[in-house]
Amino acid sequence: MNEYTRTRLLRIRDILARHVNAIDMALDFQATDLEIAQELSLLLNQTDKGSYFKQDCKEVEAEAYRLADEEGLIHE
């Protein structure tokens, strides 16, 4: 893993952690239906086409495959 991949993974983790925490709160009955709907709207917007989250995921995927190939871990 290089610094580029690490930075993107940290951003991805931060986004996912926020949503997991919000979902956990909803499951523990600590959120209103409106808060649940708003959280899911935010999650959907962040995973939609053109979002930074989705772009980060695609870039990390491509870079990880490139590094794995460079390390000889991919065999055809």
Backbone as CSV, one residue per row, in Angstrom:
resi,resn,N_x,N_y,N_z,CA_x,CA_y,CA_z,C_x,C_y,C_z
1,MET,0.859,-1.170,0.000,0.000,0.000,0.000,0.905,1.234,0.000
2,ASN,0.548,2.177,-0.841,1.286,3.429,-0.867,0.475,4.525,-0.151
3,GLU,1.057,5.717,-0.055,0.409,6.809,0.669,-0.894,7.240,-0.012
4,TYR,-0.921,7.199,-1.328,-2.120,7.544,-2.089,-3.285,6.625,-1.694
5,THR,-3.026,5.316,-1.697,-4.050,4.336,-1.343,-4.468,4.506,0.117
6,ARG,-3.508,4.713,0.987,-3.801,4.859,2.411,-4.710,6.071,2.669
7,THR,-4.397,7.181,2.033,-5.203,8.391,2.212,-6.635,8.165,1.762
8,ARG,-6.807,7.532,0.602,-8.156,7.266,0.091,-8.898,6.288,1.003
9,LEU,-8.207,5.263,1.486,-8.847,4.293,2.377,-9.301,4.949,3.683
10,LEU,-8.526,5.872,4.180,-8.922,6.583,5.397,-10.192,7.398,5.162
11,ARG,-10.294,8.045,3.999,-11.517,8.795,3.686,-12.713,7.866,3.552
12,ILE,-12.517,6.732,2.895,-13.595,5.748,2.725,-14.046,5.240,4.088
13,ARG,-13.088,4.912,4.942,-13.412,4.410,6.280,-14.196,5.430,7.084
14,ASP,-13.795,6.688,7.005,-14.494,7.733,7.757,-15.953,7.842,7.328
15,ILE,-16.201,7.780,6.035,-17.579,7.850,5.530,-18.376,6.636,5.997
16,LEU,-17.805,5.445,5.831,-18.514,4.233,6.237,-18.765,4.200,7.741
17,ALA,-17.785,4.623,8.527,-17.936,4.610,9.989,-19.076,5.523,10.424
18,ARG,-19.190,6.660,9.789,-20.259,7.586,10.136,-21.620,6.949,9.882
19,HIS,-21.757,6.287,8.741,-23.042,5.677,8.403,-23.337,4.457,9.282
20,VAL,-22.335,3.666,9.584,-22.537,2.513,10.469,-22.984,2.994,11.842
21,ASN,-22.368,4.041,12.334,-22.751,4.592,13.629,-24.202,5.075,13.604
22,ALA,-24.589,5.765,12.555,-25.968,6.259,12.442,-26.966,5.104,12.351
23,ILE,-26.615,4.061,11.624,-27.496,2.885,11.508,-27.603,2.171,12.852
24,ASP,-26.495,2.069,13.562,-26.531,1.462,14.900,-27.446,2.244,15.836
25,MET,-27.376,3.568,15.758,-28.247,4.396,16.590,-29.713,4.162,16.232
26,ALA,-30.000,4.037,14.944,-31.380,3.779,14.510,-31.860,2.428,15.028
27,LEU,-30.994,1.421,14.944,-31.371,0.091,15.413,-31.574,0.051,16.927
28,ASP,-30.916,0.959,17.624,-31.077,1.056,19.081,-32.195,2.032,19.464
29,PHE,-33.019,2.402,18.485,-34.150,3.313,18.698,-33.708,4.673,19.248
30,GLN,-32.553,5.143,18.804,-32.048,6.440,19.230,-32.124,7.478,18.111
31,ALA,-32.895,7.173,17.076,-33.049,8.106,15.958,-34.511,8.122,15.530
32,THR,-34.967,9.289,15.100,-36.333,9.397,14.603,-36.396,8.855,13.173
33,ASP,-37.606,8.614,12.705,-37.764,8.150,11.329,-37.216,9.180,10.349
34,LEU,-37.387,10.459,10.650,-36.850,11.504,9.783,-35.329,11.443,9.748
35,GLU,-34.693,11.251,10.884,-33.227,11.148,10.934,-32.738,9.927,10.160
36,ILE,-33.468,8.828,10.254,-33.110,7.622,9.503,-33.209,7.894,8.002
37,ALA,-34.312,8.526,7.582,-34.500,8.843,6.164,-33.409,9.778,5.661
38,GLN,-33.067,10.789,6.455,-32.025,11.737,6.059,-30.662,11.060,5.954
39,GLU,-30.380,10.167,6.877,-29.109,9.446,6.851,-29.001,8.566,5.604
40,LEU,-30.085,7.877,5.278,-30.069,7.024,4.095,-29.987,7.853,2.817
41,SER,-30.610,9.019,2.804,-30.485,9.922,1.654,-29.029,10.334,1.467
42,LEU,-28.378,10.669,2.559,-26.969,11.048,2.500,-26.110,9.891,1.998
43,LEU,-26.363,8.704,2.516,-25.617,7.522,2.083,-25.814,7.268,0.593
44,LEU,-27.048,7.345,0.140,-27.321,7.138,-1.287,-26.638,8.194,-2.142
45,ASN,-26.648,9.437,-1.700,-25.970,10.495,-2.450,-24.470,10.256,-2.514
46,GLN,-23.893,9.745,-1.440,-22.454,9.513,-1.414,-22.041,8.303,-2.235
47,THR,-22.954,7.410,-2.516,-22.609,6.231,-3.315,-23.114,6.344,-4.750
48,ASP,-23.730,7.455,-5.082,-24.259,7.671,-6.423,-23.120,7.963,-7.397
49,LYS,-23.445,7.856,-8.688,-22.462,8.164,-9.730,-21.878,9.550,-9.520
50,GLY,-20.587,9.653,-9.736,-19.930,10.944,-9.643,-19.584,11.394,-8.235
51,SER,-19.918,10.587,-7.240,-19.622,10.998,-5.868,-18.145,10.788,-5.552
52,TYR,-17.646,11.564,-4.593,-16.256,11.405,-4.164,-16.033,10.031,-3.560
53,PHE,-17.016,9.545,-2.805,-16.899,8.224,-2.174,-16.716,7.138,-3.229
54,LYS,-17.597,7.141,-4.216,-17.522,6.121,-5.259,-16.226,6.263,-6.060
55,GLN,-15.834,7.495,-6.346,-14.593,7.726,-7.078,-13.391,7.246,-6.279
56,ASP,-13.372,7.521,-4.968,-12.285,7.028,-4.123,-12.217,5.505,-4.154
57,CYS,-13.372,4.845,-4.073,-13.399,3.377,-4.109,-12.822,2.853,-5.423
58,LYS,-13.223,3.461,-6.520,-12.724,3.025,-7.830,-11.212,3.243,-7.951
59,GLU,-10.748,4.383,-7.462,-9.316,4.681,-7.551,-8.491,3.740,-6.686
60,VAL,-8.975,3.458,-5.474,-8.250,2.537,-4.593,-8.234,1.130,-5.194
61,GLU,-9.356,0.708,-5.746,-9.417,-0.603,-6.392,-8.382,-0.697,-7.508
62,ALA,-8.355,0.291,-8.380,-7.411,0.276,-9.505,-5.967,0.303,-9.025
63,GLU,-5.681,1.146,-8.045,-4.316,1.246,-7.527,-3.899,-0.037,-6.815
64,ALA,-4.795,-0.651,-6.074,-4.468,-1.900,-5.383,-4.166,-3.017,-6.382
65,TYR,-4.963,-3.100,-7.454,-4.672,-4.096,-8.492,-3.337,-3.801,-9.173
66,ARG,-3.059,-2.518,-9.426,-1.796,-2.148,-10.064,-0.621,-2.553,-9.176
67,LEU,-0.718,-2.248,-7.881,0.357,-2.602,-6.955,0.517,-4.119,-6.821
68,ALA,-0.611,-4.832,-6.777,-0.552,-6.295,-6.689,0.122,-6.881,-7.919
69,ASP,-0.190,-6.325,-9.080,0.447,-6.787,-10.314,1.944,-6.478,-10.294
70,GLU,2.273,-5.301,-9.828,3.674,-4.884,-9.725,4.454,-5.808,-8.775
71,GLU,3.771,-6.294,-7.754,4.409,-7.188,-6.771,4.397,-8.651,-7.217
72,GLY,3.828,-8.909,-8.386,3.779,-10.276,-8.902,2.715,-11.139,-8.258
73,LEU,1.716,-10.522,-7.659,0.678,-11.283,-6.971,-0.464,-11.715,-7.886
74,ILE,-0.531,-11.145,-9.077,-1.573,-11.491,-10.026,-0.987,-12.387,-11.090
75,HIS,-1.573,-13.561,-11.209,-1.098,-14.532,-12.203,-2.223,-14.807,-13.181
76,GLU,-1.922,-14.729,-14.453,-2.960,-14.963,-15.460,-2.956,-16.386,-15.935
